[in-house]
Amino acid sequence: MISIILPNLNTDLKFLNSRIQSILDQTRRDWECIVIDGFSENGSWEFLCEAGKHDARFRLYQKPKRGIYNAWNEGIKLATGTYVYIATSDDTMKPDFLDKMVSVLINHPSWDFAHCCLE
């Protein structure tokens, strides 16, 4: 399983909507999405809660606002997957992204991480 760590703090909803849809559109289905929200005030927390109601793979938490790196670490502590992907809340990924990244790691067991080009 892949644990997707998704920090959020007042992300613009037009970007957040695209991000959530790109997670839901993944061809690889064995993921969990751990949302770490810093008590957003722009409706993004409510948006994420609504999205999470429709898919049990979403786990949502509000944590004190202590910066992005703290949010990553909080998410990693909660992760149950074999692999961890740290997602930005205002970006997207192609539907086969998780498949490709996991495939690379499986084919190179001595590697600790994989990275790809961004558009």
C-alpha positions in Angstrom: 0.0 0.0 0.0 1.0 3.6 -0.6 0.5 6.3 2.0 -0.2 9.6 0.4 0.6 12.4 2.8 -1.4 15.5 1.9 -0.7 18.7 4.0 -3.2 21.5 3.7 -3.5 25.0 5.0 -6.0 27.2 3.2 -5.3 25.7 -0.2 -7.4 27.4 -2.9 -10.3 25.1 -3.6 -9.8 25.1 -7.4 -6.4 23.5 -6.9 -7.5 21.2 -4.0 -10.4 19.9 -6.1 -7.9 18.9 -8.9 -5.5 17.3 -6.4 -8.2 15.2 -4.8 -9.5 14.1 -8.2 -6.0 13.1 -9.4 -5.7 10.9 -6.3 -9.1 9.3 -6.9 -8.2 8.7 -10.5 -5.1 6.6 -9.8 -5.0 3.3 -11.6 -3.3 1.8 -8.5 -6.0 1.5 -5.9 -4.1 0.3 -2.8 -3.5 3.7 -1.2 -4.5 5.7 1.8 -4.5 9.5 1.9 -3.6 11.1 5.2 -4.6 14.7 5.2 -2.9 16.9 7.8 -4.7 20.3 8.0 -3.4 23.2 10.0 -6.9 24.5 10.9 -7.7 26.0 7.6 -10.2 28.9 7.5 -11.1 29.1 3.8 -13.4 26.1 3.5 -10.7 23.7 2.4 -11.0 21.6 5.5 -14.7 21.2 5.0 -14.1 20.4 1.3 -11.6 17.7 2.3 -14.0 16.3 4.9 -16.7 16.0 2.3 -14.4 14.3 -0.1 -13.3 11.9 2.6 -16.8 10.9 3.5 -17.1 9.2 0.1 -13.9 7.1 0.3 -12.7 5.3 3.4 -9.1 5.5 2.2 -9.0 9.1 3.3 -7.9 9.8 6.9 -8.2 13.4 8.0 -6.6 15.2 10.9 -6.3 18.7 12.1 -3.0 19.5 13.8 -1.6 22.8 15.1 -0.1 25.0 12.4 3.6 24.3 12.8 4.8 24.4 9.1 4.9 22.1 6.2 7.7 19.9 7.4 5.9 19.2 10.7 2.8 18.3 8.7 4.8 15.9 6.6 6.3 14.3 9.8 2.9 14.0 11.4 1.5 12.3 8.3 4.5 9.9 8.1 3.9 8.9 11.7 0.3 8.0 10.8 1.2 6.2 7.6 0.6 2.4 7.4 1.8 1.9 3.8 4.9 0.2 2.5 5.6 3.4 0.5 5.1 7.1 1.3 4.3 9.8 -1.3 4.3 13.4 0.0 1.8 15.2 -2.2 1.4 19.0 -2.4 -2.2 20.2 -2.0 -2.1 22.5 -5.1 -0.7 20.0 -7.7 -1.9 17.0 -9.5 -0.5 13.7 -10.8 -1.2 11.5 -13.8 -3.5 8.5 -13.3 -0.6 6.0 -13.6 1.8 8.0 -11.3 1.6 5.7 -8.3 1.9 2.6 -10.5 5.0 3.8 -12.1 6.7 5.0 -8.9 6.0 1.7 -7.1 7.2 -0.3 -10.0 10.5 1.5 -10.0 11.0 0.8 -6.3 10.0 -2.8 -6.6 12.4 -3.3 -9.5 15.2 -1.7 -7.6 14.9 -3.0 -4.0 18.2 -1.3 -2.9 16.7 2.1 -3.6 15.2 4.0 -0.8 13.2 6.6 -2.8 12.1 7.4 -6.3 11.6 10.8 -7.9 10.3 12.0 -11.2 10.2 15.0 -13.5 7.5 17.5 -12.8 5.4 19.5 -15.3 
